[in-house]
């Protein structure tokens, strides 16, 4: 084990936040399985980045980010297997054989004999508390959502590839979904095929991420290995969220930063430098502000002023002047306008709802009076600036909001590597 890299398969991979942490820790990805087209393209782009970095050819990557070369030309610069390792398929009973065959082919071509770890977690909407609260408005009730059964496909991968360990990530609501039966079934299926497991509710802020983001992290291992749940070291930062945003070009609503050149690294706060959020050569992408109505801008200014000048008071929708109220529903979601906590050690959870509107993620600068950009959301999630998100802005926001923060993923990966290195 000490003479080769530990390998992993990433299921329900999304944009690859969990995978990024494992890669940074030194694990070798075998394959990523993801049904969303834009997220799959992001995974392809990231895989190409890592390959070109290893070959000291990042100029090609930077040219792609700047639009100098096409995506086709960019992907031709890396071996085909690097792109083929991203399997853009929906996981279902009917697609499993095809996915297995593709993974087996990749392993054969690369001379990989076994998979050490499987990581991932099925889409969390089926288990989320918010999703369940909105179930009555859905065409298919949440209790009948077929995504509730996706954990069974995850277990099938465990049965086939028999990894030494696995990581299953999901929202806290998975414990109570369907009266708690889904979580009981998951554990039962996993134990039945020869694995032990344990779980904790972990917060990304305990891994040095400047964001409060609670998730259930299940870690499992083959019974005969006699391992235990990792003891994750709690890392608390004295840095503040504004440190992540400080050096990015200021934007007004509807404006975009096309500053592809490097800039003075002395303007970067220690946290951004230490966590490698930005490197000197990085190209700034995905930094485009949404346009906002004059009405929204006025509300944003009021929300920012309340937060910073009135002891962190939140704006309540019903307290707005009638001239600024447009929603008929004034009894629920009264905190629909929320400022990112720039002066605190962590902010509230970044969500995929950012793709709908930015009211819940208002930039803390009253001079900019806008919602945060994809790049700002990505930084809060601990993605480095050299991580490029494919697709239109809406798709980028969904990818960022659904991701596991790479810094949290790296902390998890480090502990798994330590456990596996002792075998």
Buried (B, 14 or more C-beta within 10 A) or exposed (E): EEEEEBBBBBBBBBBBBBBBBBBBBEBBBBBBBBBBEBBBBBBBBBBBBBBBEEEEEBEBBBBBBEEEBEEEEBBBBBEEEBBBBBBBBEBEEEBBEEBBEBBBEBBEEEEBEEBBBBBBBBBBBBBBEEBBEEBEEEEEEBEEBEBBBBBBBBBBBBEBBBBBBBBBBBBBBBBBBBEEEBBEBBBEBBEEBEBBBBBEEBBBBBBBBBBBBEBBBBBBBBEEBEBEBBEBEEEEBEBBBBBBBBBBBEBEBEBEBEEBEEBEEEEBBEBBEEBBBBBEEBBBBBBBBBEBEEEBBBBBBBBBBBBBEEEEEEBBBEEBEEEEBEEEEEEEEBEBBBBBBBEBBBBBBBBBBBBEEBBBBBBBBBEBBBBBBBBBBBBBBBBBBBBBBBBEBEBBBBBBBBBBBBBBBBBBBBBBBEBBEEE
